[in-house]
């Protein structure tokens, strides 16, 4: 027998042993789950993205977060912050990622800006839009 034939026979035995791992009736059948099987969520949050969100309640109380790993988590954290401030029926108003936010409030107005341009920029824009008697009540950046 030639060396090539021996290698081919050995390869066939190894291949058949590996291929039987997921065959019906084998001990390993359905013990290894691949992402396409739909078992659990195989997606992991992108570490380069940080989510933020704003929520508002019935009594106009606001909730914020800048530390969400996913958009869903950011919404949930903003609603929880809104409820912790004593508001009921809080709902997410806006989500954003890898951006800064500034909220300005005045006697007759409220303004919020969000942008990846930085905290200084959003602070300036929020105050400009709100008016002369406004003050920043919340600011921060959701950046990784």
PyMOL commands that place a pseudoatom at each C-alpha (Angstrom):
pseudoatom trace, name=CA, resn=UNK, resi=1, chain=A, elem=C, hetatm=0, pos=[0.000, 0.000, 0.000]
pseudoatom trace, name=CA, resn=UNK, resi=2, chain=A, elem=C, hetatm=0, pos=[1.332, 3.391, -0.868]
pseudoatom trace, name=CA, resn=UNK, resi=3, chain=A, elem=C, hetatm=0, pos=[1.764, 6.211, 1.597]
pseudoatom trace, name=CA, resn=UNK, resi=4, chain=A, elem=C, hetatm=0, pos=[-0.893, 8.309, -0.137]
pseudoatom trace, name=CA, resn=UNK, resi=5, chain=A, elem=C, hetatm=0, pos=[-3.475, 5.531, 0.184]
pseudoatom trace, name=CA, resn=UNK, resi=6, chain=A, elem=C, hetatm=0, pos=[-2.649, 5.075, 3.880]
pseudoatom trace, name=CA, resn=UNK, resi=7, chain=A, elem=C, hetatm=0, pos=[-3.088, 8.827, 4.500]
pseudoatom trace, name=CA, resn=UNK, resi=8, chain=A, elem=C, hetatm=0, pos=[-6.402, 8.809, 2.638]
pseudoatom trace, name=CA, resn=UNK, resi=9, chain=A, elem=C, hetatm=0, pos=[-7.730, 5.865, 4.688]
pseudoatom trace, name=CA, resn=UNK, resi=10, chain=A, elem=C, hetatm=0, pos=[-6.598, 7.488, 7.954]
pseudoatom trace, name=CA, resn=UNK, resi=11, chain=A, elem=C, hetatm=0, pos=[-8.175, 10.784, 6.929]
pseudoatom trace, name=CA, resn=UNK, resi=12, chain=A, elem=C, hetatm=0, pos=[-11.464, 8.987, 6.132]
pseudoatom trace, name=CA, resn=UNK, resi=13, chain=A, elem=C, hetatm=0, pos=[-11.584, 7.414, 9.620]
pseudoatom trace, name=CA, resn=UNK, resi=14, chain=A, elem=C, hetatm=0, pos=[-10.822, 10.728, 11.338]
pseudoatom trace, name=CA, resn=UNK, resi=15, chain=A, elem=C, hetatm=0, pos=[-13.371, 12.586, 9.220]
pseudoatom trace, name=CA, resn=UNK, resi=16, chain=A, elem=C, hetatm=0, pos=[-16.110, 10.055, 9.936]
pseudoatom trace, name=CA, resn=UNK, resi=17, chain=A, elem=C, hetatm=0, pos=[-15.460, 10.262, 13.696]
pseudoatom trace, name=CA, resn=UNK, resi=18, chain=A, elem=C, hetatm=0, pos=[-15.663, 14.069, 13.637]
pseudoatom trace, name=CA, resn=UNK, resi=19, chain=A, elem=C, hetatm=0, pos=[-18.758, 14.086, 11.444]
pseudoatom trace, name=CA, resn=UNK, resi=20, chain=A, elem=C, hetatm=0, pos=[-20.667, 11.762, 13.776]
pseudoatom trace, name=CA, resn=UNK, resi=21, chain=A, elem=C, hetatm=0, pos=[-20.572, 14.294, 16.632]
pseudoatom trace, name=CA, resn=UNK, resi=22, chain=A, elem=C, hetatm=0, pos=[-23.802, 15.956, 15.504]
pseudoatom trace, name=CA, resn=UNK, resi=23, chain=A, elem=C, hetatm=0, pos=[-25.518, 12.941, 13.949]
pseudoatom trace, name=CA, resn=UNK, resi=24, chain=A, elem=C, hetatm=0, pos=[-28.892, 11.838, 15.322]
pseudoatom trace, name=CA, resn=UNK, resi=25, chain=A, elem=C, hetatm=0, pos=[-28.439, 9.045, 17.830]
pseudoatom trace, name=CA, resn=UNK, resi=26, chain=A, elem=C, hetatm=0, pos=[-24.939, 10.110, 18.873]
pseudoatom trace, name=CA, resn=UNK, resi=27, chain=A, elem=C, hetatm=0, pos=[-24.238, 11.172, 22.467]
pseudoatom trace, name=CA, resn=UNK, resi=28, chain=A, elem=C, hetatm=0, pos=[-23.194, 14.633, 21.275]
pseudoatom trace, name=CA, resn=UNK, resi=29, chain=A, elem=C, hetatm=0, pos=[-26.347, 15.260, 19.236]
pseudoatom trace, name=CA, resn=UNK, resi=30, chain=A, elem=C, hetatm=0, pos=[-27.798, 18.707, 20.074]
pseudoatom trace, name=CA, resn=UNK, resi=31, chain=A, elem=C, hetatm=0, pos=[-25.209, 19.325, 22.760]
pseudoatom trace, name=CA, resn=UNK, resi=32, chain=A, elem=C, hetatm=0, pos=[-23.439, 22.063, 20.824]
pseudoatom trace, name=CA, resn=UNK, resi=33, chain=A, elem=C, hetatm=0, pos=[-25.542, 25.094, 19.992]
pseudoatom trace, name=CA, resn=UNK, resi=34, chain=A, elem=C, hetatm=0, pos=[-24.539, 27.399, 17.210]
pseudoatom trace, name=CA, resn=UNK, resi=35, chain=A, elem=C, hetatm=0, pos=[-25.818, 30.991, 16.846]
pseudoatom trace, name=CA, resn=UNK, resi=36, chain=A, elem=C, hetatm=0, pos=[-28.133, 29.943, 14.025]
pseudoatom trace, name=CA, resn=UNK, resi=37, chain=A, elem=C, hetatm=0, pos=[-30.021, 27.622, 16.382]
pseudoatom trace, name=CA, resn=UNK, resi=38, chain=A, elem=C, hetatm=0, pos=[-31.632, 30.609, 18.096]
pseudoatom trace, name=CA, resn=UNK, resi=39, chain=A, elem=C, hetatm=0, pos=[-30.675, 29.535, 21.606]
pseudoatom trace, name=CA, resn=UNK, resi=40, chain=A, elem=C, hetatm=0, pos=[-30.155, 32.705, 23.615]
pseudoatom trace, name=CA, resn=UNK, resi=41, chain=A, elem=C, hetatm=0, pos=[-28.919, 36.033, 22.390]
pseudoatom trace, name=CA, resn=UNK, resi=42, chain=A, elem=C, hetatm=0, pos=[-25.499, 35.588, 20.861]
pseudoatom trace, name=CA, resn=UNK, resi=43, chain=A, elem=C, hetatm=0, pos=[-24.944, 39.298, 20.280]
pseudoatom trace, name=CA, resn=UNK, resi=44, chain=A, elem=C, hetatm=0, pos=[-22.720, 41.097, 22.730]
pseudoatom trace, name=CA, resn=UNK, resi=45, chain=A, elem=C, hetatm=0, pos=[-22.702, 44.867, 23.218]
pseudoatom trace, name=CA, resn=UNK, resi=46, chain=A, elem=C, hetatm=0, pos=[-20.122, 46.732, 21.191]
pseudoatom trace, name=CA, resn=UNK, resi=47, chain=A, elem=C, hetatm=0, pos=[-17.584, 48.126, 23.704]
pseudoatom trace, name=CA, resn=UNK, resi=48, chain=A, elem=C, hetatm=0, pos=[-17.008, 51.109, 21.401]
pseudoatom trace, name=CA, resn=UNK, resi=49, chain=A, elem=C, hetatm=0, pos=[-20.603, 52.317, 21.888]
pseudoatom trace, name=CA, resn=UNK, resi=50, chain=A, elem=C, hetatm=0, pos=[-22.065, 53.866, 25.035]
pseudoatom trace, name=CA, resn=UNK, resi=51, chain=A, elem=C, hetatm=0, pos=[-25.788, 54.648, 25.076]
pseudoatom trace, name=CA, resn=UNK, resi=52, chain=A, elem=C, hetatm=0, pos=[-27.598, 57.460, 26.838]
pseudoatom trace, name=CA, resn=UNK, resi=53, chain=A, elem=C, hetatm=0, pos=[-31.315, 58.138, 27.190]
pseudoatom trace, name=CA, resn=UNK, resi=54, chain=A, elem=C, hetatm=0, pos=[-33.829, 60.650, 28.480]
pseudoatom trace, name=CA, resn=UNK, resi=55, chain=A, elem=C, hetatm=0, pos=[-37.210, 59.746, 29.973]
pseudoatom trace, name=CA, resn=UNK, resi=56, chain=A, elem=C, hetatm=0, pos=[-40.068, 61.983, 31.083]
pseudoatom trace, name=CA, resn=UNK, resi=57, chain=A, elem=C, hetatm=0, pos=[-42.935, 61.335, 33.489]
pseudoatom trace, name=CA, resn=UNK, resi=58, chain=A, elem=C, hetatm=0, pos=[-46.472, 62.631, 34.033]
pseudoatom trace, name=CA, resn=UNK, resi=59, chain=A, elem=C, hetatm=0, pos=[-45.385, 65.504, 36.249]
pseudoatom trace, name=CA, resn=UNK, resi=60, chain=A, elem=C, hetatm=0, pos=[-42.681, 66.564, 33.757]
pseudoatom trace, name=CA, resn=UNK, resi=61, chain=A, elem=C, hetatm=0, pos=[-39.903, 65.089, 35.909]
pseudoatom trace, name=CA, resn=UNK, resi=62, chain=A, elem=C, hetatm=0, pos=[-37.014, 63.889, 33.793]
pseudoatom trace, name=CA, resn=UNK, resi=63, chain=A, elem=C, hetatm=0, pos=[-34.720, 60.904, 34.091]
pseudoatom trace, name=CA, resn=UNK, resi=64, chain=A, elem=C, hetatm=0, pos=[-31.344, 60.491, 32.447]
pseudoatom trace, name=CA, resn=UNK, resi=65, chain=A, elem=C, hetatm=0, pos=[-28.588, 57.986, 31.936]
pseudoatom trace, name=CA, resn=UNK, resi=66, chain=A, elem=C, hetatm=0, pos=[-25.245, 58.030, 30.178]
pseudoatom trace, name=CA, resn=UNK, resi=67, chain=A, elem=C, hetatm=0, pos=[-24.007, 54.521, 30.961]
pseudoatom trace, name=CA, resn=UNK, resi=68, chain=A, elem=C, hetatm=0, pos=[-26.099, 52.115, 28.877]
pseudoatom trace, name=CA, resn=UNK, resi=69, chain=A, elem=C, hetatm=0, pos=[-24.305, 49.247, 27.161]
pseudoatom trace, name=CA, resn=UNK, resi=70, chain=A, elem=C, hetatm=0, pos=[-27.271, 48.803, 24.811]
pseudoatom trace, name=CA, resn=UNK, resi=71, chain=A, elem=C, hetatm=0, pos=[-30.100, 51.039, 23.680]
pseudoatom trace, name=CA, resn=UNK, resi=72, chain=A, elem=C, hetatm=0, pos=[-32.609, 48.937, 25.633]
pseudoatom trace, name=CA, resn=UNK, resi=73, chain=A, elem=C, hetatm=0, pos=[-30.538, 49.189, 28.815]
pseudoatom trace, name=CA, resn=UNK, resi=74, chain=A, elem=C, hetatm=0, pos=[-30.249, 52.973, 28.423]
pseudoatom trace, name=CA, resn=UNK, resi=75, chain=A, elem=C, hetatm=0, pos=[-34.038, 53.328, 28.058]
pseudoatom trace, name=CA, resn=UNK, resi=76, chain=A, elem=C, hetatm=0, pos=[-34.580, 51.195, 31.147]
pseudoatom trace, name=CA, resn=UNK, resi=77, chain=A, elem=C, hetatm=0, pos=[-32.058, 53.157, 33.220]
pseudoatom trace, name=CA, resn=UNK, resi=78, chain=A, elem=C, hetatm=0, pos=[-33.558, 56.503, 32.190]
pseudoatom trace, name=CA, resn=UNK, resi=79, chain=A, elem=C, hetatm=0, pos=[-37.055, 55.340, 33.141]
pseudoatom trace, name=CA, resn=UNK, resi=80, chain=A, elem=C, hetatm=0, pos=[-35.736, 54.071, 36.495]
pseudoatom trace, name=CA, resn=UNK, resi=81, chain=A, elem=C, hetatm=0, pos=[-34.054, 57.444, 37.139]
pseudoatom trace, name=CA, resn=UNK, resi=82, chain=A, elem=C, hetatm=0, pos=[-37.286, 59.263, 36.276]
pseudoatom trace, name=CA, resn=UNK, resi=83, chain=A, elem=C, hetatm=0, pos=[-39.225, 57.054, 38.713]
pseudoatom trace, name=CA, resn=UNK, resi=84, chain=A, elem=C, hetatm=0, pos=[-36.555, 57.554, 41.397]
pseudoatom trace, name=CA, resn=UNK, resi=85, chain=A, elem=C, hetatm=0, pos=[-37.197, 61.304, 41.090]
pseudoatom trace, name=CA, resn=UNK, resi=86, chain=A, elem=C, hetatm=0, pos=[-40.806, 60.638, 42.113]
pseudoatom trace, name=CA, resn=UNK, resi=87, chain=A, elem=C, hetatm=0, pos=[-42.517, 60.646, 38.752]
pseudoatom trace, name=CA, resn=UNK, resi=88, chain=A, elem=C, hetatm=0, pos=[-45.023, 58.067, 37.576]
pseudoatom trace, name=CA, resn=UNK, resi=89, chain=A, elem=C, hetatm=0, pos=[-45.684, 56.688, 34.092]
pseudoatom trace, name=CA, resn=UNK, resi=90, chain=A, elem=C, hetatm=0, pos=[-42.189, 57.523, 32.876]
pseudoatom trace, name=CA, resn=UNK, resi=91, chain=A, elem=C, hetatm=0, pos=[-41.525, 56.836, 29.214]
pseudoatom trace, name=CA, resn=UNK, resi=92, chain=A, elem=C, hetatm=0, pos=[-38.295, 57.025, 27.226]
pseudoatom trace, name=CA, resn=UNK, resi=93, chain=A, elem=C, hetatm=0, pos=[-38.173, 60.191, 25.180]
pseudoatom trace, name=CA, resn=UNK, resi=94, chain=A, elem=C, hetatm=0, pos=[-34.872, 59.971, 23.322]
pseudoatom trace, name=CA, resn=UNK, resi=95, chain=A, elem=C, hetatm=0, pos=[-31.841, 57.710, 23.050]
pseudoatom trace, name=CA, resn=UNK, resi=96, chain=A, elem=C, hetatm=0, pos=[-28.373, 58.532, 21.764]
pseudoatom trace, name=CA, resn=UNK, resi=97, chain=A, elem=C, hetatm=0, pos=[-24.935, 56.979, 21.633]
pseudoatom trace, name=CA, resn=UNK, resi=98, chain=A, elem=C, hetatm=0, pos=[-21.359, 58.244, 21.820]
pseudoatom trace, name=CA, resn=UNK, resi=99, chain=A, elem=C, hetatm=0, pos=[-22.643, 61.799, 22.280]
pseudoatom trace, name=CA, resn=UNK, resi=100, chain=A, elem=C, hetatm=0, pos=[-22.881, 64.528, 24.872]
pseudoatom trace, name=CA, resn=UNK, resi=101, chain=A, elem=C, hetatm=0, pos=[-26.068, 66.096, 26.157]
pseudoatom trace, name=CA, resn=UNK, resi=102, chain=A, elem=C, hetatm=0, pos=[-26.957, 69.320, 27.933]
pseudoatom trace, name=CA, resn=UNK, resi=103, chain=A, elem=C, hetatm=0, pos=[-30.410, 70.332, 29.197]
pseudoatom trace, name=CA, resn=UNK, resi=104, chain=A, elem=C, hetatm=0, pos=[-31.093, 73.974, 29.997]
pseudoatom trace, name=CA, resn=UNK, resi=105, chain=A, elem=C, hetatm=0, pos=[-34.153, 75.228, 31.876]
pseudoatom trace, name=CA, resn=UNK, resi=106, chain=A, elem=C, hetatm=0, pos=[-35.445, 78.759, 32.263]
pseudoatom trace, name=CA, resn=UNK, resi=107, chain=A, elem=C, hetatm=0, pos=[-38.561, 80.418, 33.669]
pseudoatom trace, name=CA, resn=UNK, resi=108, chain=A, elem=C, hetatm=0, pos=[-40.520, 79.888, 30.459]
pseudoatom trace, name=CA, resn=UNK, resi=109, chain=A, elem=C, hetatm=0, pos=[-38.537, 77.385, 28.462]
pseudoatom trace, name=CA, resn=UNK, resi=110, chain=A, elem=C, hetatm=0, pos=[-36.599, 74.141, 28.429]
pseudoatom trace, name=CA, resn=UNK, resi=111, chain=A, elem=C, hetatm=0, pos=[-34.044, 73.108, 25.833]
pseudoatom trace, name=CA, resn=UNK, resi=112, chain=A, elem=C, hetatm=0, pos=[-31.869, 70.093, 25.301]
pseudoatom trace, name=CA, resn=UNK, resi=113, chain=A, elem=C, hetatm=0, pos=[-29.121, 69.416, 22.820]
pseudoatom trace, name=CA, resn=UNK, resi=114, chain=A, elem=C, hetatm=0, pos=[-27.177, 66.269, 22.058]
pseudoatom trace, name=CA, resn=UNK, resi=115, chain=A, elem=C, hetatm=0, pos=[-24.254, 65.876, 19.729]
pseudoatom trace, name=CA, resn=UNK, resi=116, chain=A, elem=C, hetatm=0, pos=[-20.959, 64.032, 19.332]
pseudoatom trace, name=CA, resn=UNK, resi=117, chain=A, elem=C, hetatm=0, pos=[-19.307, 67.474, 19.037]
pseudoatom trace, name=CA, resn=UNK, resi=118, chain=A, elem=C, hetatm=0, pos=[-18.552, 67.594, 22.765]
pseudoatom trace, name=CA, resn=UNK, resi=119, chain=A, elem=C, hetatm=0, pos=[-19.898, 68.930, 26.037]
pseudoatom trace, name=CA, resn=UNK, resi=120, chain=A, elem=C, hetatm=0, pos=[-18.862, 72.529, 25.471]
pseudoatom trace, name=CA, resn=UNK, resi=121, chain=A, elem=C, hetatm=0, pos=[-20.712, 72.635, 22.152]
pseudoatom trace, name=CA, resn=UNK, resi=122, chain=A, elem=C, hetatm=0, pos=[-23.979, 71.125, 23.470]
pseudoatom trace, name=CA, resn=UNK, resi=123, chain=A, elem=C, hetatm=0, pos=[-23.908, 73.354, 26.549]
pseudoatom trace, name=CA, resn=UNK, resi=124, chain=A, elem=C, hetatm=0, pos=[-23.536, 76.462, 24.402]
pseudoatom trace, name=CA, resn=UNK, resi=125, chain=A, elem=C, hetatm=0, pos=[-26.265, 75.391, 21.928]
pseudoatom trace, name=CA, resn=UNK, resi=126, chain=A, elem=C, hetatm=0, pos=[-28.711, 74.438, 24.676]
pseudoatom trace, name=CA, resn=UNK, resi=127, chain=A, elem=C, hetatm=0, pos=[-28.325, 77.785, 26.435]
pseudoatom trace, name=CA, resn=UNK, resi=128, chain=A, elem=C, hetatm=0, pos=[-28.584, 79.654, 23.127]
pseudoatom trace, name=CA, resn=UNK, resi=129, chain=A, elem=C, hetatm=0, pos=[-31.834, 77.874, 22.225]
pseudoatom trace, name=CA, resn=UNK, resi=130, chain=A, elem=C, hetatm=0, pos=[-33.358, 78.162, 25.698]
pseudoatom trace, name=CA, resn=UNK, resi=131, chain=A, elem=C, hetatm=0, pos=[-32.869, 81.879, 26.209]
pseudoatom trace, name=CA, resn=UNK, resi=132, chain=A, elem=C, hetatm=0, pos=[-31.095, 84.433, 28.411]
pseudoatom trace, name=CA, resn=UNK, resi=133, chain=A, elem=C, hetatm=0, pos=[-32.408, 83.372, 31.847]
pseudoatom trace, name=CA, resn=UNK, resi=134, chain=A, elem=C, hetatm=0, pos=[-31.718, 79.660, 31.439]
pseudoatom trace, name=CA, resn=UNK, resi=135, chain=A, elem=C, hetatm=0, pos=[-29.336, 77.453, 33.382]
pseudoatom trace, name=CA, resn=UNK, resi=136, chain=A, elem=C, hetatm=0, pos=[-27.916, 74.028, 32.641]
pseudoatom trace, name=CA, resn=UNK, resi=137, chain=A, elem=C, hetatm=0, pos=[-29.651, 71.454, 34.858]
pseudoatom trace, name=CA, resn=UNK, resi=138, chain=A, elem=C, hetatm=0, pos=[-28.141, 68.311, 33.386]
pseudoatom trace, name=CA, resn=UNK, resi=139, chain=A, elem=C, hetatm=0, pos=[-25.079, 67.618, 31.268]
pseudoatom trace, name=CA, resn=UNK, resi=140, chain=A, elem=C, hetatm=0, pos=[-22.797, 64.755, 30.500]
pseudoatom trace, name=CA, resn=UNK, resi=141, chain=A, elem=C, hetatm=0, pos=[-21.360, 62.507, 27.840]
pseudoatom trace, name=CA, resn=UNK, resi=142, chain=A, elem=C, hetatm=0, pos=[-22.144, 58.921, 26.937]
pseudoatom trace, name=CA, resn=UNK, resi=143, chain=A, elem=C, hetatm=0, pos=[-18.745, 57.957, 25.595]
pseudoatom trace, name=CA, resn=UNK, resi=144, chain=A, elem=C, hetatm=0, pos=[-16.829, 54.715, 26.029]
for i in range(1, 144): cmd.bond("trace and resi %d" % i, "trace and resi %d" % (i + 1))
show_as sticks, trace
zoom trace
